[in-house]
């Protein structure tokens, strides 16, 4: 008998894209930056590029000082 449950939350139980957009707006505004309809698509494109670079190993997750 199995006692484990697996959930696919992204876009199934939660609207990840809406949450991500809202969180980005909150972070930008709290840091004195503006947020508009153009910002989120630009963020998503740049974020995707960074994830691809991370997967290729050309960048790392190590934070810079």
PDB file with one MODEL, atoms N, CA, C and O in Angstrom:
MODEL        1
ATOM      1  N   UNK A   1       0.840  -1.182   0.000  1.00  0.00           N
ATOM      2  CA  UNK A   1       0.000   0.000   0.000  1.00  0.00           C
ATOM      3  C   UNK A   1       0.886   1.246   0.000  1.00  0.00           C
ATOM      4  O   UNK A   1       1.854   1.327   0.756  1.00  0.00           O
ATOM      5  N   UNK A   2       0.551   2.207  -0.844  1.00  0.00           N
ATOM      6  CA  UNK A   2       1.314   3.449  -0.929  1.00  0.00           C
ATOM      7  C   UNK A   2       0.692   4.515  -0.024  1.00  0.00           C
ATOM      8  O   UNK A   2      -0.529   4.617   0.094  1.00  0.00           O
ATOM      9  N   UNK A   3       1.549   5.292   0.602  1.00  0.00           N
ATOM     10  CA  UNK A   3       1.084   6.352   1.492  1.00  0.00           C
ATOM     11  C   UNK A   3       1.603   7.719   1.056  1.00  0.00           C
ATOM     12  O   UNK A   3       1.673   8.645   1.864  1.00  0.00           O
ATOM     13  N   UNK A   4       1.958   7.844  -0.191  1.00  0.00           N
ATOM     14  CA  UNK A   4       2.499   9.097  -0.694  1.00  0.00           C
ATOM     15  C   UNK A   4       1.544   9.712  -1.711  1.00  0.00           C
ATOM     16  O   UNK A   4       0.864   9.009  -2.459  1.00  0.00           O
ATOM     17  N   UNK A   5       1.513  11.024  -1.718  1.00  0.00           N
ATOM     18  CA  UNK A   5       0.736  11.756  -2.698  1.00  0.00           C
ATOM     19  C   UNK A   5       1.675  12.700  -3.426  1.00  0.00           C
ATOM     20  O   UNK A   5       2.515  13.348  -2.801  1.00  0.00           O
ATOM     21  N   UNK A   6       1.541  12.782  -4.727  1.00  0.00           N
ATOM     22  CA  UNK A   6       2.312  13.715  -5.530  1.00  0.00           C
ATOM     23  C   UNK A   6       1.363  14.740  -6.130  1.00  0.00           C
ATOM     24  O   UNK A   6       0.311  14.386  -6.663  1.00  0.00           O
ATOM     25  N   UNK A   7       1.733  15.995  -6.042  1.00  0.00           N
ATOM     26  CA  UNK A   7       0.908  17.058  -6.587  1.00  0.00           C
ATOM     27  C   UNK A   7       1.709  17.834  -7.618  1.00  0.00           C
ATOM     28  O   UNK A   7       2.884  18.133  -7.401  1.00  0.00           O
ATOM     29  N   UNK A   8       1.087  18.154  -8.719  1.00  0.00           N
ATOM     30  CA  UNK A   8       1.667  19.042  -9.720  1.00  0.00           C
ATOM     31  C   UNK A   8       1.006  20.394  -9.510  1.00  0.00           C
ATOM     32  O   UNK A   8      -0.080  20.648 -10.032  1.00  0.00           O
ATOM     33  N   UNK A   9       1.657  21.261  -8.749  1.00  0.00           N
ATOM     34  CA  UNK A   9       1.053  22.533  -8.386  1.00  0.00           C
ATOM     35  C   UNK A   9       1.086  23.558  -9.499  1.00  0.00           C
ATOM     36  O   UNK A   9       0.110  24.280  -9.702  1.00  0.00           O
ATOM     37  N   UNK A  10       2.199  23.636 -10.229  1.00  0.00           N
ATOM     38  CA  UNK A  10       2.359  24.676 -11.248  1.00  0.00           C
ATOM     39  C   UNK A  10       1.307  24.537 -12.344  1.00  0.00           C
ATOM     40  O   UNK A  10       1.267  23.545 -13.072  1.00  0.00           O
ATOM     41  N   UNK A  11       0.475  25.535 -12.437  1.00  0.00           N
ATOM     42  CA  UNK A  11      -0.572  25.629 -13.450  1.00  0.00           C
ATOM     43  C   UNK A  11      -1.642  24.545 -13.316  1.00  0.00           C
ATOM     44  O   UNK A  11      -2.509  24.439 -14.183  1.00  0.00           O
ATOM     45  N   UNK A  12      -1.606  23.751 -12.271  1.00  0.00           N
ATOM     46  CA  UNK A  12      -2.652  22.768 -12.034  1.00  0.00           C
ATOM     47  C   UNK A  12      -3.495  23.226 -10.853  1.00  0.00           C
ATOM     48  O   UNK A  12      -4.680  23.519 -11.010  1.00  0.00           O
ATOM     49  N   UNK A  13      -2.899  23.289  -9.691  1.00  0.00           N
ATOM     50  CA  UNK A  13      -3.610  23.754  -8.499  1.00  0.00           C
ATOM     51  C   UNK A  13      -3.352  25.232  -8.221  1.00  0.00           C
ATOM     52  O   UNK A  13      -4.169  25.896  -7.583  1.00  0.00           O
ATOM     53  N   UNK A  14      -2.235  25.744  -8.690  1.00  0.00           N
ATOM     54  CA  UNK A  14      -1.868  27.150  -8.488  1.00  0.00           C
ATOM     55  C   UNK A  14      -1.609  27.820  -9.834  1.00  0.00           C
ATOM     56  O   UNK A  14      -1.116  27.186 -10.767  1.00  0.00           O
ATOM     57  N   UNK A  15      -1.942  29.092  -9.926  1.00  0.00           N
ATOM     58  CA  UNK A  15      -1.622  29.864 -11.124  1.00  0.00           C
ATOM     59  C   UNK A  15      -0.246  30.485 -10.908  1.00  0.00           C
ATOM     60  O   UNK A  15      -0.126  31.623 -10.454  1.00  0.00           O
ATOM     61  N   UNK A  16       0.788  29.718 -11.240  1.00  0.00           N
ATOM     62  CA  UNK A  16       2.155  30.127 -10.972  1.00  0.00           C
ATOM     63  C   UNK A  16       2.503  31.431 -11.678  1.00  0.00           C
ATOM     64  O   UNK A  16       3.156  32.293 -11.090  1.00  0.00           O
ATOM     65  N   UNK A  17       2.079  31.592 -12.928  1.00  0.00           N
ATOM     66  CA  UNK A  17       2.435  32.796 -13.691  1.00  0.00           C
ATOM     67  C   UNK A  17       1.838  34.057 -13.066  1.00  0.00           C
ATOM     68  O   UNK A  17       2.506  35.088 -12.986  1.00  0.00           O
ATOM     69  N   UNK A  18       0.594  33.976 -12.626  1.00  0.00           N
ATOM     70  CA  UNK A  18      -0.027  35.138 -11.979  1.00  0.00           C
ATOM     71  C   UNK A  18       0.676  35.469 -10.665  1.00  0.00           C
ATOM     72  O   UNK A  18       0.891  36.640 -10.352  1.00  0.00           O
ATOM     73  N   UNK A  19       1.030  34.445  -9.901  1.00  0.00           N
ATOM     74  CA  UNK A  19       1.740  34.665  -8.637  1.00  0.00           C
ATOM     75  C   UNK A  19       3.118  35.256  -8.874  1.00  0.00           C
ATOM     76  O   UNK A  19       3.553  36.150  -8.148  1.00  0.00           O
ATOM     77  N   UNK A  20       3.807  34.752  -9.899  1.00  0.00           N
ATOM     78  CA  UNK A  20       5.140  35.252 -10.234  1.00  0.00           C
ATOM     79  C   UNK A  20       5.068  36.723 -10.649  1.00  0.00           C
ATOM     80  O   UNK A  20       5.891  37.534 -10.225  1.00  0.00           O
ATOM     81  N   UNK A  21       4.086  37.057 -11.472  1.00  0.00           N
ATOM     82  CA  UNK A  21       3.936  38.447 -11.933  1.00  0.00           C
ATOM     83  C   UNK A  21       3.627  39.379 -10.760  1.00  0.00           C
ATOM     84  O   UNK A  21       4.193  40.468 -10.658  1.00  0.00           O
ATOM     85  N   UNK A  22       2.740  38.950  -9.890  1.00  0.00           N
ATOM     86  CA  UNK A  22       2.388  39.771  -8.731  1.00  0.00           C
ATOM     87  C   UNK A  22       3.591  39.963  -7.813  1.00  0.00           C
ATOM     88  O   UNK A  22       3.848  41.073  -7.347  1.00  0.00           O
ATOM     89  N   UNK A  23       4.325  38.887  -7.554  1.00  0.00           N
ATOM     90  CA  UNK A  23       5.508  38.970  -6.689  1.00  0.00           C
ATOM     91  C   UNK A  23       6.571  39.881  -7.286  1.00  0.00           C
ATOM     92  O   UNK A  23       7.196  40.658  -6.565  1.00  0.00           O
ATOM     93  N   UNK A  24       6.781  39.794  -8.594  1.00  0.00           N
ATOM     94  CA  UNK A  24       7.760  40.666  -9.245  1.00  0.00           C
ATOM     95  C   UNK A  24       7.358  42.129  -9.081  1.00  0.00           C
ATOM     96  O   UNK A  24       8.200  42.977  -8.783  1.00  0.00           O
ATOM     97  N   UNK A  25       6.079  42.423  -9.274  1.00  0.00           N
ATOM     98  CA  UNK A  25       5.601  43.792  -9.094  1.00  0.00           C
ATOM     99  C   UNK A  25       5.826  44.292  -7.681  1.00  0.00           C
ATOM    100  O   UNK A  25       6.238  45.436  -7.486  1.00  0.00           O
ATOM    101  N   UNK A  26       5.562  43.454  -6.697  1.00  0.00           N
ATOM    102  CA  UNK A  26       5.752  43.827  -5.293  1.00  0.00           C
ATOM    103  C   UNK A  26       7.221  44.124  -5.010  1.00  0.00           C
ATOM    104  O   UNK A  26       7.545  45.134  -4.387  1.00  0.00           O
ATOM    105  N   UNK A  27       8.107  43.243  -5.467  1.00  0.00           N
ATOM    106  CA  UNK A  27       9.540  43.420  -5.220  1.00  0.00           C
ATOM    107  C   UNK A  27      10.055  44.694  -5.892  1.00  0.00           C
ATOM    108  O   UNK A  27      10.794  45.466  -5.280  1.00  0.00           O
ATOM    109  N   UNK A  28       9.667  44.911  -7.144  1.00  0.00           N
ATOM    110  CA  UNK A  28      10.136  46.107  -7.844  1.00  0.00           C
ATOM    111  C   UNK A  28       9.643  47.382  -7.160  1.00  0.00           C
ATOM    112  O   UNK A  28      10.423  48.305  -6.925  1.00  0.00           O
ATOM    113  N   UNK A  29       8.360  47.429  -6.843  1.00  0.00           N
ATOM    114  CA  UNK A  29       7.807  48.637  -6.206  1.00  0.00           C
ATOM    115  C   UNK A  29       8.431  48.901  -4.838  1.00  0.00           C
ATOM    116  O   UNK A  29       8.701  50.049  -4.486  1.00  0.00           O
ATOM    117  N   UNK A  30       8.662  47.834  -4.067  1.00  0.00           N
ATOM    118  CA  UNK A  30       9.280  48.017  -2.739  1.00  0.00           C
ATOM    119  C   UNK A  30      10.712  48.526  -2.842  1.00  0.00           C
ATOM    120  O   UNK A  30      11.259  49.058  -1.877  1.00  0.00           O
ATOM    121  N   UNK A  31      11.315  48.359  -4.016  1.00  0.00           N
ATOM    122  CA  UNK A  31      12.678  48.837  -4.227  1.00  0.00           C
ATOM    123  C   UNK A  31      12.710  50.101  -5.076  1.00  0.00           C
ATOM    124  O   UNK A  31      13.744  50.450  -5.644  1.00  0.00           O
ATOM    125  N   UNK A  32      11.576  50.782  -5.158  1.00  0.00           N
ATOM    126  CA  UNK A  32      11.507  52.065  -5.836  1.00  0.00           C
ATOM    127  C   UNK A  32      11.524  51.988  -7.350  1.00  0.00           C
ATOM    128  O   UNK A  32      11.803  52.990  -8.008  1.00  0.00           O
ATOM    129  N   UNK A  33      11.238  50.840  -7.915  1.00  0.00           N
ATOM    130  CA  UNK A  33      11.232  50.676  -9.368  1.00  0.00           C
ATOM    131  C   UNK A  33       9.801  50.574  -9.870  1.00  0.00           C
ATOM    132  O   UNK A  33       8.894  50.196  -9.129  1.00  0.00           O
ATOM    133  N   UNK A  34       9.611  50.915 -11.130  1.00  0.00           N
ATOM    134  CA  UNK A  34       8.260  50.868 -11.690  1.00  0.00           C
ATOM    135  C   UNK A  34       7.966  49.488 -12.258  1.00  0.00           C
ATOM    136  O   UNK A  34       8.872  48.731 -12.608  1.00  0.00           O
ATOM    137  N   UNK A  35       6.693  49.185 -12.340  1.00  0.00           N
ATOM    138  CA  UNK A  35       6.232  47.925 -12.896  1.00  0.00           C
ATOM    139  C   UNK A  35       5.129  48.235 -13.897  1.00  0.00           C
ATOM    140  O   UNK A  35       4.186  48.962 -13.586  1.00  0.00           O
ATOM    141  N   UNK A  36       5.251  47.681 -15.098  1.00  0.00           N
ATOM    142  CA  UNK A  36       4.243  47.909 -16.135  1.00  0.00           C
ATOM    143  C   UNK A  36       3.972  46.595 -16.872  1.00  0.00           C
ATOM    144  O   UNK A  36       4.595  45.572 -16.587  1.00  0.00           O
ATOM    145  N   UNK A  37       3.059  46.638 -17.797  1.00  0.00           N
ATOM    146  CA  UNK A  37       2.712  45.436 -18.565  1.00  0.00           C
ATOM    147  C   UNK A  37       3.888  44.903 -19.379  1.00  0.00           C
ATOM    148  O   UNK A  37       3.910  43.721 -19.723  1.00  0.00           O
ATOM    149  N   UNK A  38       4.852  45.743 -19.687  1.00  0.00           N
ATOM    150  CA  UNK A  38       6.011  45.318 -20.475  1.00  0.00           C
ATOM    151  C   UNK A  38       7.093  44.650 -19.632  1.00  0.00           C
ATOM    152  O   UNK A  38       7.920  43.905 -20.158  1.00  0.00           O
ATOM    153  N   UNK A  39       7.090  44.908 -18.349  1.00  0.00           N
ATOM    154  CA  UNK A  39       8.167  44.424 -17.472  1.00  0.00           C
ATOM    155  C   UNK A  39       8.126  42.905 -17.310  1.00  0.00           C
ATOM    156  O   UNK A  39       9.160  42.247 -17.417  1.00  0.00           O
ATOM    157  N   UNK A  40       6.960  42.351 -17.057  1.00  0.00           N
ATOM    158  CA  UNK A  40       6.877  40.916 -16.780  1.00  0.00           C
ATOM    159  C   UNK A  40       7.320  40.071 -17.976  1.00  0.00           C
ATOM    160  O   UNK A  40       8.110  39.148 -17.780  1.00  0.00           O
ATOM    161  N   UNK A  41       6.860  40.332 -19.203  1.00  0.00           N
ATOM    162  CA  UNK A  41       7.359  39.534 -20.345  1.00  0.00           C
ATOM    163  C   UNK A  41       8.876  39.664 -20.533  1.00  0.00           C
ATOM    164  O   UNK A  41       9.545  38.695 -20.892  1.00  0.00           O
ATOM    165  N   UNK A  42       9.412  40.865 -20.288  1.00  0.00           N
ATOM    166  CA  UNK A  42      10.861  41.049 -20.398  1.00  0.00           C
ATOM    167  C   UNK A  42      11.583  40.236 -19.333  1.00  0.00           C
ATOM    168  O   UNK A  42      12.602  39.606 -19.616  1.00  0.00           O
ATOM    169  N   UNK A  43      11.061  40.248 -18.108  1.00  0.00           N
ATOM    170  CA  UNK A  43      11.628  39.440 -17.028  1.00  0.00           C
ATOM    171  C   UNK A  43      11.602  37.957 -17.389  1.00  0.00           C
ATOM    172  O   UNK A  43      12.597  37.254 -17.209  1.00  0.00           O
ATOM    173  N   UNK A  44      10.464  37.481 -17.897  1.00  0.00           N
ATOM    174  CA  UNK A  44      10.335  36.064 -18.239  1.00  0.00           C
ATOM    175  C   UNK A  44      11.348  35.659 -19.305  1.00  0.00           C
ATOM    176  O   UNK A  44      11.949  34.589 -19.208  1.00  0.00           O
ATOM    177  N   UNK A  45      11.542  36.496 -20.314  1.00  0.00           N
ATOM    178  CA  UNK A  45      12.500  36.186 -21.380  1.00  0.00           C
ATOM    179  C   UNK A  45      13.921  36.120 -20.822  1.00  0.00           C
ATOM    180  O   UNK A  45      14.670  35.193 -21.128  1.00  0.00           O
ATOM    181  N   UNK A  46      14.285  37.096 -20.010  1.00  0.00           N
ATOM    182  CA  UNK A  46      15.627  37.119 -19.421  1.00  0.00           C
ATOM    183  C   UNK A  46      15.823  35.952 -18.459  1.00  0.00           C
ATOM    184  O   UNK A  46      16.880  35.322 -18.449  1.00  0.00           O
ATOM    185  N   UNK A  47      14.812  35.666 -17.658  1.00  0.00           N
ATOM    186  CA  UNK A  47      14.871  34.559 -16.712  1.00  0.00           C
ATOM    187  C   UNK A  47      15.054  33.236 -17.446  1.00  0.00           C
ATOM    188  O   UNK A  47      15.827  32.384 -17.007  1.00  0.00           O
ATOM    189  N   UNK A  48      14.349  33.060 -18.557  1.00  0.00           N
ATOM    190  CA  UNK A  48      14.481  31.831 -19.344  1.00  0.00           C
ATOM    191  C   UNK A  48      15.904  31.670 -19.862  1.00  0.00           C
ATOM    192  O   UNK A  48      16.471  30.579 -19.812  1.00  0.00           O
ATOM    193  N   UNK A  49      16.482  32.775 -20.366  1.00  0.00           N
ATOM    194  CA  UNK A  49      17.869  32.741 -20.843  1.00  0.00           C
ATOM    195  C   UNK A  49      18.823  32.327 -19.724  1.00  0.00           C
ATOM    196  O   UNK A  49      19.728  31.521 -19.939  1.00  0.00           O
ATOM    197  N   UNK A  50      18.617  32.878 -18.536  1.00  0.00           N
ATOM    198  CA  UNK A  50      19.490  32.540 -17.417  1.00  0.00           C
ATOM    199  C   UNK A  50      19.372  31.069 -17.035  1.00  0.00           C
ATOM    200  O   UNK A  50      20.383  30.422 -16.759  1.00  0.00           O
ATOM    201  N   UNK A  51      18.147  30.529 -17.016  1.00  0.00           N
ATOM    202  CA  UNK A  51      17.973  29.107 -16.707  1.00  0.00           C
ATOM    203  C   UNK A  51      18.670  28.232 -17.737  1.00  0.00           C
ATOM    204  O   UNK A  51      19.274  27.221 -17.379  1.00  0.00           O
ATOM    205  N   UNK A  52      18.595  28.605 -19.013  1.00  0.00           N
ATOM    206  CA  UNK A  52      19.270  27.831 -20.058  1.00  0.00           C
ATOM    207  C   UNK A  52      20.782  27.867 -19.861  1.00  0.00           C
ATOM    208  O   UNK A  52      21.457  26.850 -20.026  1.00  0.00           O
ATOM    209  N   UNK A  53      21.313  29.034 -19.510  1.00  0.00           N
ATOM    210  CA  UNK A  53      22.751  29.154 -19.249  1.00  0.00           C
ATOM    211  C   UNK A  53      23.154  28.312 -18.041  1.00  0.00           C
ATOM    212  O   UNK A  53      24.212  27.683 -18.045  1.00  0.00           O
ATOM    213  N   UNK A  54      22.317  28.300 -17.014  1.00  0.00           N
ATOM    214  CA  UNK A  54      22.589  27.486 -15.832  1.00  0.00           C
ATOM    215  C   UNK A  54      22.606  25.997 -16.196  1.00  0.00           C
ATOM    216  O   UNK A  54      23.480  25.254 -15.748  1.00  0.00           O
ATOM    217  N   UNK A  55      21.647  25.571 -17.000  1.00  0.00           N
ATOM    218  CA  UNK A  55      21.593  24.172 -17.420  1.00  0.00           C
ATOM    219  C   UNK A  55      22.811  23.781 -18.251  1.00  0.00           C
ATOM    220  O   UNK A  55      23.285  22.648 -18.163  1.00  0.00           O
ATOM    221  N   UNK A  56      23.322  24.714 -19.060  1.00  0.00           N
ATOM    222  CA  UNK A  56      24.518  24.446 -19.872  1.00  0.00           C
ATOM    223  C   UNK A  56      25.794  24.479 -19.033  1.00  0.00           C
ATOM    224  O   UNK A  56      26.840  23.997 -19.467  1.00  0.00           O
ATOM    225  N   UNK A  57      25.705  25.046 -17.836  1.00  0.00           N
ATOM    226  CA  UNK A  57      26.862  25.132 -16.965  1.00  0.00           C
ATOM    227  C   UNK A  57      27.733  26.345 -17.220  1.00  0.00           C
ATOM    228  O   UNK A  57      28.846  26.428 -16.700  1.00  0.00           O
ATOM    229  N   UNK A  58      27.241  27.290 -18.016  1.00  0.00           N
ATOM    230  CA  UNK A  58      28.033  28.484 -18.301  1.00  0.00           C
ATOM    231  C   UNK A  58      27.917  29.542 -17.199  1.00  0.00           C
ATOM    232  O   UNK A  58      28.717  30.476 -17.145  1.00  0.00           O
ATOM    233  N   UNK A  59      26.931  29.393 -16.335  1.00  0.00           N
ATOM    234  CA  UNK A  59      26.818  30.232 -15.138  1.00  0.00           C
ATOM    235  C   UNK A  59      26.517  29.320 -13.964  1.00  0.00           C
ATOM    236  O   UNK A  59      26.149  28.159 -14.145  1.00  0.00           O
ATOM    237  N   UNK A  60      26.676  29.855 -12.746  1.00  0.00           N
ATOM    238  CA  UNK A  60      26.378  29.051 -11.558  1.00  0.00           C
ATOM    239  C   UNK A  60      25.354  29.796 -10.703  1.00  0.00           C
ATOM    240  O   UNK A  60      25.050  30.964 -10.945  1.00  0.00           O
ATOM    241  N   UNK A  61      24.838  29.101  -9.712  1.00  0.00           N
ATOM    242  CA  UNK A  61      23.861  29.692  -8.801  1.00  0.00           C
ATOM    243  C   UNK A  61      24.528  30.435  -7.655  1.00  0.00           C
ATOM    244  O   UNK A  61      23.836  31.038  -6.835  1.00  0.00           O
ATOM    245  N   UNK A  62      25.828  30.408  -7.578  1.00  0.00           N
ATOM    246  CA  UNK A  62      26.542  31.056  -6.487  1.00  0.00           C
ATOM    247  C   UNK A  62      26.313  32.562  -6.537  1.00  0.00           C
ATOM    248  O   UNK A  62      26.506  33.206  -7.568  1.00  0.00           O
ATOM    249  N   UNK A  63      25.903  33.097  -5.416  1.00  0.00           N
ATOM    250  CA  UNK A  63      25.661  34.542  -5.331  1.00  0.00           C
ATOM    251  C   UNK A  63      26.975  35.297  -5.337  1.00  0.00           C
ATOM    252  O   UNK A  63      27.978  34.850  -4.782  1.00  0.00           O
ATOM    253  N   UNK A  64      26.942  36.426  -5.963  1.00  0.00           N
ATOM    254  CA  UNK A  64      28.126  37.293  -5.960  1.00  0.00           C
ATOM    255  C   UNK A  64      28.089  38.182  -4.725  1.00  0.00           C
ATOM    256  O   UNK A  64      27.015  38.592  -4.286  1.00  0.00           O
ATOM    257  N   UNK A  65      29.265  38.483  -4.161  1.00  0.00           N
ATOM    258  CA  UNK A  65      29.291  39.354  -2.967  1.00  0.00           C
ATOM    259  C   UNK A  65      28.891  40.784  -3.291  1.00  0.00           C
ATOM    260  O   UNK A  65      28.863  41.633  -2.401  1.00  0.00           O
TER     261      UNK A  65
ENDMDL
END
